[in-house]
Amino acid sequence: MYVVGITGGIGSGKSAVTDHLETFGISVVDADKVSRVVVQPGTSGLAAIIDHFSADILLADGSLDRAALKKIVFDSPAERKVLESITHPLIRDEIARQLSEASSPYAVLSSPLLLESGQSAVTDYVIVIDVPEEVQLRRTMARDDDSEALVKQIMAAQLDRQTRLARADTSINNDASLEALYERVEVLHEDLLARAAAASS
């Protein structure tokens, strides 16, 4: 299976790109969604998080209070490392499982930490969705109702824009309309079909 990695900073529009690719029948494995699966109630991931962070990190229904946990780990790099040591191996295994089930001409792994976490090792081609940092900040604050300070902390924990672009095989600029983005994605899809076909021949 030819695996395409899609990444970008928070608020860059990765989901808009992958949602459009799915309309062409492309299998998308979303690391953000996987990160929720591996900490659902009853999982070893959630048990390990409770063991370290205490049951105070749970909502009334027994599920993880992701907003509270996000604040803790972005206030403390040491706590973030603990969380990553719990979740990253579980996420890696679940990503591999989902990719193994993909049946489209190529599969997509969408991950905000594709390059930082080593997840790019399972990909054949890396695409960065690129927007100016002020656009990231504005979009994320509007979408998540987070403070400017928290969004800046999250952005600081990710690779900087220049490093991301330098490590990509190609990039898509997403600073215009959704229609313009879709047009770029459609051109990209044709290119990826050709790359996948060439790789399998």
N, C-alpha and C positions, 0 to 999 in steps of 0.2 A: 504493500500500500504506500503510495506517495503521500507524504504528510506535509502539509503547509502550516507553518506557524504564523499566527497573527498576533501582534502585540502593539502596545502603545501606552502612553501614560494615561492616568485616570482622566475620564472625560474626553478622550480623544475620538470616541465613536466606534470602538471595536464591535460593539453589539449591532450597530446599524449595518456594518459591513457583513458580519457573519449571518445576520438575519436575511440579508439579500442573497447571499450565497446559498442559503438553505432553500430559497425559492427555486433554485436550479437543481435541487435534489442532492446537494452536497452534504455529507455527514459532518457535523460540527461538534467537537468536544470542547466544552466551555469550562476552563479551570475554575472560574468563579462558582459555577454551579456545582462542580465536583467538590469544591471546598465546603459547600453546604451539606452535600450528601455524606461526607465522611465524619461529620459531627452531629448527625441527627440523633435524637434520643435512642438509647439502646446500643449505640456504637462504641467501639473501644476508643475512638477518637474523643468523643465527648467525655467518657469516663476519665481519660487521661487529663483532659482540660480541667475537669472538676477537681481531680486529685491535686493539681497544682494551684489553680486559681480559686478554689472553693466553690461551693454551691451558690454563692452570692452572684455568680455569673449566669445563673439560669433565670428564665422568665417563669411566670406562674404556671405555665403549661408544661414545664420541664424541658423546654427547648433552650438553645443557647441564646443569650442576650448579646447579639453580635455588636450592637452599638456600644454597649458598656465595655465589651472586650476590646473593641477597636480603640477606644479611648485609653485603656490601660496600656496596650502594647505600643501605641504611638507616643505615649508619654515616657516609656521606658524601653530603650533598645535591648536591655537584658531580658525583659519579659517577652519582647517580640521574638528573640532568638529561641526562648523556651517554646513558645507557641509554634514556631516554624519547625522545631525539632520533632514536635508531636504530629503536626499536620502534613508536612511536606512528603514524608515517605508514604503516607496513606493516599495523598492526592496523586502522587506519581504512579502508584499501583492501580488506582481507579482510572486514571487517564489511559494507561496501557491497556486495561481491560476494554474500555470503551472504544479505543482506536482499533483494537483487534476485531471488533464487531462491525466496523464501517464497511459499507459495500458500494460507495459511490466511486467515480473515476479517480478522485483524490479525496483525502480527508483533511479537515482543518482542526488544528489545536489552537484555540483562542485563549490567551493567558496574559494578564497584566505583568506577570513576573517571568515571562518566557525566557528572557535573557539572564535575569538575575538568579533564577532558581536552578538553572541547568536543564530546564525542560526542553530547551531548543535542541538538546542532544538527540531527541527522537524525531526531529523534523528534517526535511530535505531542503526546505526553502523558507526563508523568513521575511515577512512583510511587516513593516511598521506603519501604523496609522498615525499620521503626524499632524499636530495642530500647535499653534503658538501657546506658550505656557499661560498667558493671560486668558486665552479661550478655555483651556483646561480648568482653570480656577473658577471662571464664571459659570461654566456648564455644570461643574461638580457641585458647587454651592447651591445652584438652583435645583439640581436633581435630587441630592441627598439631604438637603437642608442642614448641611454641616457648616461650621464656622470657617472663616477664611484661614484662621490659624491651623485648624485640624487638616484642612485640605492641603495646605502648604507642607505640613508634616508628612502627609501621605506622599505627596509629590517628591519630597526630599528623600524618602525611603526608596523611591524608584530610581532607575538609571536616569541621568540627565538626557535631555533631548538630543544633544550632539552625539553622545555615546551610543544611544539607541540607533540613530540613523546610520552611524558608522558600521554598526554590526548587522545591519539589515541587508538582504539581497536586493530588496526594492522597497519603495515606500509609496503611500497614497496620501495626498494632502486632503484634509477634511476641514477646510476653513470656509467653505462656501455652502451652498444649499444641499439639502438631502438629494434632490434630483441630480445635481452635479456629482455627488458622491456615487449614486447608483450607476451613472454612466461610466465612471472610472472603474467601478467594481465589475461591470459587465465586460469591459475590455480585459481586466485582470483575469476574470474567469476563463475566457477563451485562451489566454496565455497559459494559465495553469493546466487546462485540459491538454494542451500541446506538450507541456513539460512532463505531465504524468504519463502521457502516451509514449513519449520518447524514452522515459526512464524504464518503462516496462517492456520495451521492444528489444 
